[in-house]
Amino acid sequence: MKNSIKNTATLVIIAFMTFSFTTLEGDKKDIKIERSKVVWKGYKVTGSHTGNISIKSGQLIFDNNQLKGGQFIIDMSTITVTDLEGDYKNQIEGHLKSDDFFGVTKFPQASLTFTDVKVTGKNSYRVIGNITIKGKTESVSFDLSIYGNKANASLKIDRTKFDVRYGSNSFFDGLKDKAIYDEFDIIVDMEF
C-alpha cells in the first residue's frame, strides 16, 4: 500500500513538472513559409523601389491563445525587386545583395526575436524585439495583428543602424537626387 501511494505521488509530481515546463514554453506555431509574404519598400529622393524577401523559418508562441513570443529567420539571398524588369532589375538586386547594402555572402540571414509582447486590443499586440541585420542587433517595436491563423505587421527600419550606409545623407554630403532615405518599410503577411 505504501509503495502504491509513493508511486502515485511520484507520477503526480512528474506529471505536474512536465505540465509546468510545457506551459512555460507555450504553444509554438510554425510559420507556413510558402503561404507567407514579406514585402520591402525603400525610398529615395526621386521615388521608391519595392520587392520581396523570404522567411526561412519562424514561429509564433501563444499561451491560452494569446501571443507571448516569436522568432524568425529571413533568407537575405532571396531579396528581389518587383517594380522593375530586365537589366535594371538585375542591377538593383545585385547591388542590394552586395556589401554596399546587405552583404548576403557574408551575412546570409537576418533574424527577429520578440523580447516583449503587450496586448493592445482584441486581435492586436505591441511587440518589441531584437532584429539582427549584417551581424548588428538593434531593438525594434511594431504593431502586430492576428486573425485566426494569419498575422500581419508593418515595421520601419533605419538601415544605417546596421551599417547599411550607401547613398545615405546621414553619412555622405552632396548626394542631392541620388540620396536614399535611411528608413525602409517591411510589410509582413504570415500564415501559421
N, C-alpha and C positions, 0 to 999 in steps of 0.2 A: 504494500500500500504506500509506504514512504517513497519507494522508488518511482511508483506511478505518479505521485504528486510532484516529486523532483523533476521527472521527465516532462510533465505537463508544464511546470513552471519554466523550465529551460526552453521549451518550444515557444511559450508565450513571450519570453524575453527576446529570443531570436527573431520571432515574427515582428515584435514591436520595433526592434532595432532596424530590421530590414525595411519596414514600412516608413520609419522615421527618416532614414537616409534616402529612400526613394522620393519621399515628399520634398526633401530639401532640393533635389536636383530638378524637380518639376517635370512637366510633360513636354518633351522635346519633339518639335515638329520640323522635319526636314523640308527645305525649300525644294519645290519641283522646278529645277533649273530650266528645263525645256519649256515650261509654261510661264516663266518669269522674264521680265524685261527691265534693263537698266538703260536709260537714255541720258546722255550728257549734252549740255549746251554751253558753249564758250562764246564770249563776246569780245569784239574788237571795235575800234573806233568806227570802222567802215561797215560793220554788220555783225554777223554771228555765224557759227557753224554748229551743226548737231550731228549726233551719231549714237552708236550703241556700244555697250561693253557687257561681257557675260559674267554671270555669277558662276564661280567654280563649285562652291559648296556654301551651304548656310542652313541655319536653323533658328527658329523662334522657340523660346521657352515659356511655358504657361504654368500657372498654378491656379487651380479652380477656374479655368477658362479666362484667366486674367494674365496679360503679358507681364513677364518678370525679367526676361533677358533675351539675348540673341547674339549671334556671331556669324560673320560672313567672310568669305574669301572671294576676291574678284580676280579674274584672269586678265591681266593687263595686256597680254598679247592679242586679245580679241578686239581691241579698240578699233572701231570703224567710223567712217564719215558717211552720213546718209543724205546730206544736202548737195552733194557734188557727184559728178560722174567722170570716168576716164582718167587721163593722166593727172589732172589737178587733185582728184580724189585720192589717187595712189600717193601723190607727193605729200599731201597733208597727213594721211595715215602713217606714212613712213616717218615724217617729221615728229608726229605725236609719240611714236614708239622710240625715237632717238633719245640720246642723252640731253638734248635741248629741252625736252619735255619729261616723259615718264621713264626713260631708260629701261625698257622692258627686258632687255637681255640680262641686265644685272639685277633688276627688280621685277620679276615676272608676276608677282602677286601684290595686291593691296588687301587690307583687311579692315574690318569694323567689328568691334566688340562692345556691346552695351554695358555700361557701368551703373546706370541708374534709370529706372523707368517709373514714371508717375502717371496715374490715371488723370485725364483732363476732361473726359466725357464718357458717354455710353460706349463708344467704339474707338475712342481716341486716347493717345498717350503722348507724353513729352519724354523723349529719350535723350539721354546723354551717353556718349560713347567715345571710345578711343579709336581713331582712324589712323592707319599707317599707310603711307604712300612713300615710295623711294626710301624706305628704311627709317623714316621720321614719323613719330607718333604725336598727334595733337588731339585735343578734346573737341568734340563737335556736338551740337544739340539740334534736334529737329522734331517735328511732329510726325506721328505715325498713326494711321487709321487701319482698323481691322474689321472686315465684314465677312463672316463665315470663314471660308478657308483662303481668303485673299487679304493682302495687306498692301498699302501704298504709303510712300513717303517722298518728301522733297528735301534735299539738302543743298546748302550753299557752302562751297568750299573755297578757301583762299589758297590758291596753288603755291604762292610764294612761301608759305609756312612749310612746304615740303620740298623746297629748293628747286621749284619749277619757275625759273625767272625769265625765260626767254620772252622778249617783247614787252616786259613789264616797265611801266613808267616809274614804279617804286625803286627800280634799280638802274635804269638807263635813261639818260636825258636825250631830248631831240628826236624821239621816235615819231612824233606827230601822228599822221594817219596810219602808221604801221604798228601803233601800240595795241597790245592785247590786254584786256582788263584782268585784274588779279583773281576775281571771283568767277567761278563757273558753277552751273547747276547740275545736280543729279536728280533724276526723277525715277523712282523705283516702283514697279508694279510686280508683286510676288504672289505666287500660289503655293500653298503648303498642304 
